[in-house]
Amino acid sequence: MAEATIRVVVADDHEIVRAGFSMLLRHQPDITVVGTAANGAEAVDLCRRERPDVALVDIRMPVLDGIEATRQLTADPSGPRVIILTTFDLDEYVYDALAAGASGFLLKDVAAEDLLSAVRVVAAGEAMLAPSITRRLIAQVGRLRPSPVRRSADLDRLTARELEILSMVAGGLSNAEIAARLTISDETVKTHVSRILVKLGLRDRTQAAIYAYESGIVTPGAQS
């Protein structure tokens, strides 16, 4: 039986970026580029027509920027997972894009294997939060632009172990890293993370990390 194909949309206002990323993705047997867009409005319309699994979205685009495009795309329960593309690893808008619903981000000079891995990981329902660069960005931007701490009543639904794991997720630790630290199985960690997301009404690990910072469970720059 043929392996399921990951449907991808590439949105960037620079033609060379669209062409380069699309060419790389199209050479993969398990990935199909269903279209490209030159601005955020085109990206939203294209995704609504083609229903891709993953959308690579430039954070700075004309007509409709990547943050608002991400917000509109992730508001749709059947919308794609969004990976934000940015030129700078400390782009001040990346935190906003993650808060808007993006599942992660990549620098535009990303290595080919890392781009392909990101698309496959996000398509599988995970979030690109593990790389150290993401860990550093969330901490740095959170420190520069702290959100008002909001203690949600939903936190009271979490067990002590779930709160502990949530803080580790916010630190950018993978399931394997959390499992090793707590001396439990990867599957147990996965179960805990799934329960945390359900209890807090969150989409994925990236949103859990943002929630943890905004609720004061962890502080920007803190090491897990």
C-alpha positions in Angstrom: 0.0 0.0 0.0 1.3 3.4 -1.0 2.4 5.7 1.9 0.1 8.7 2.5 1.2 11.9 0.9 1.7 15.0 3.0 0.1 18.0 1.2 2.0 21.2 1.6 1.4 24.9 0.7 4.4 27.3 0.5 3.6 31.0 1.2 6.3 33.7 0.8 6.5 37.0 -1.0 9.9 36.2 -2.4 9.7 34.1 -5.6 13.1 32.5 -5.1 12.1 31.3 -1.6 8.9 29.8 -2.9 10.6 28.1 -5.8 13.5 26.8 -3.7 11.4 25.3 -1.0 8.8 23.9 -3.5 11.5 22.2 -5.6 13.1 20.6 -2.5 9.7 19.4 -1.2 8.5 18.1 -4.6 11.5 15.7 -4.8 10.2 13.8 -1.8 8.1 10.7 -2.5 5.9 11.4 0.5 5.3 15.1 0.0 3.2 17.0 -2.5 3.2 20.7 -3.0 -0.4 21.6 -3.8 0.3 25.3 -4.4 2.3 28.4 -3.6 1.2 31.9 -2.5 2.9 35.3 -2.6 1.0 36.9 0.3 -1.1 36.0 3.4 -4.4 36.5 1.7 -3.5 34.2 -1.1 -2.2 31.6 1.4 -5.5 31.6 3.3 -7.6 31.2 0.1 -5.3 28.5 -1.3 -5.4 26.5 1.9 -9.2 26.7 2.1 -9.3 25.3 -1.5 -6.6 22.7 -1.4 -6.8 21.6 2.3 -3.1 21.0 2.8 -1.7 19.2 5.9 1.0 21.7 6.4 1.5 25.4 5.4 4.9 27.0 5.3 4.1 30.7 6.0 6.5 33.7 5.8 6.0 35.8 8.9 6.3 39.1 6.9 4.2 39.3 3.8 2.1 42.0 2.0 -1.7 42.2 2.0 -2.0 39.9 5.0 1.0 39.2 7.2 2.0 35.7 8.4 0.6 36.2 11.9 -3.0 37.0 10.8 -2.8 34.4 8.1 -1.8 31.9 10.8 -4.6 33.0 13.0 -7.2 32.5 10.3 -5.8 29.1 9.2 -5.6 27.6 12.7 -9.1 28.9 13.6 -10.4 26.3 11.2 -10.5 22.9 12.9 -9.7 21.3 9.6 -7.0 23.8 8.7 -3.4 23.0 8.2 -0.6 22.9 10.7 1.5 26.1 10.2 5.3 26.4 10.2 6.4 30.0 10.2 9.3 31.0 8.0 11.6 33.8 9.2 14.9 35.3 8.3 16.0 36.2 11.9 16.1 33.7 14.8 15.0 36.5 17.2 12.3 38.0 15.0 10.1 40.0 17.4 7.0 38.7 15.7 7.7 35.0 16.0 6.3 34.8 19.5 3.0 36.4 18.3 2.9 33.8 15.4 3.3 30.9 17.8 0.6 32.4 20.1 -1.6 32.7 17.0 -1.5 29.0 16.5 1.7 28.1 14.6 3.2 24.7 15.3 6.7 26.0 15.1 9.1 28.0 13.0 12.1 27.6 10.7 14.8 30.0 9.5 14.8 30.5 5.7 18.4 29.2 5.6 17.4 26.0 7.2 19.3 22.8 6.1 17.3 20.7 3.6 17.1 17.7 6.0 15.7 19.9 8.8 13.1 21.4 6.5 11.9 18.0 5.5 12.0 16.7 9.0 9.9 19.7 10.2 7.2 19.1 7.6 7.0 15.4 8.5 7.0 16.0 12.3 4.3 18.7 12.1 2.2 16.7 9.7 2.2 13.8 12.2 0.6 16.1 14.8 3.7 17.1 16.8 5.2 20.6 17.2 8.6 21.9 16.2 9.5 22.9 19.7 12.5 20.7 20.5 15.3 22.4 18.6 17.4 24.5 20.9 16.9 27.6 18.7 13.2 27.4 19.3 13.8 27.1 23.0 16.1 30.1 23.0 13.7 32.2 20.9 10.7 31.6 23.1 12.7 32.5 26.2 14.3 35.6 24.7 11.1 37.0 23.1 9.1 36.2 26.2 11.6 38.1 28.3 11.6 41.1 25.9 7.8 41.2 25.5 6.3 39.5 28.6 2.6 38.9 28.6 0.5 39.7 31.7 0.4 36.7 33.8 -3.0 35.0 33.7 -3.7 32.2 36.1 -6.4 30.1 34.5 -8.8 28.1 36.5 -8.1 25.3 34.0 -4.7 24.8 35.7 -6.5 23.4 38.7 -7.5 20.5 36.6 -3.9 19.4 36.1 -2.2 17.0 38.5 1.2 17.8 40.0 2.9 15.5 37.5 1.1 17.1 34.6 2.2 20.6 35.8 5.7 19.3 36.0 5.6 17.9 32.5 4.0 21.1 31.2 6.9 23.1 32.6 9.4 20.8 30.8 7.4 21.1 27.5 7.7 24.8 27.9 11.5 24.4 28.3 11.6 22.7 24.8 12.2 19.2 26.1 11.1 16.3 23.8 9.1 13.4 25.1 12.3 11.3 25.2 14.1 13.9 27.2 11.2 14.3 29.7 11.0 10.5 30.0 14.7 10.2 30.8 14.5 13.0 33.4 11.5 11.5 35.2 12.5 7.9 34.7 9.2 7.0 32.9 8.4 5.7 29.4 8.0 7.8 26.3 4.5 6.5 26.0 3.6 7.6 29.5 4.9 11.1 28.7 2.9 11.1 25.5 -0.2 10.2 27.4 0.4 13.0 30.0 1.0 15.5 27.2 -2.2 14.5 25.5 -4.2 14.9 28.7 -2.7 18.3 29.3 -3.7 19.5 25.9 -7.2 18.2 26.3 -7.7 19.7 29.8 -6.3 23.1 28.7 -8.1 23.1 25.3 -4.8 23.5 23.5 -3.8 22.5 20.0 -0.3 21.2 20.4 3.0 21.4 22.4 3.9 24.8 21.1 0.6 26.3 22.4 1.2 24.5 25.7 4.6 26.3 26.0 3.0 29.7 25.2 0.3 28.9 27.8 2.9 28.0 30.4 4.7 31.3 30.0 1.6 33.4 30.0 0.1 31.7 33.0 3.3 32.0 35.0 4.1 28.3 35.4 7.5 29.1 34.0 9.3 32.4 33.6 11.0 33.5 30.4 14.6 32.5 30.3 14.2 29.9 33.0 15.9 26.6 32.4 14.0 23.4 32.8 
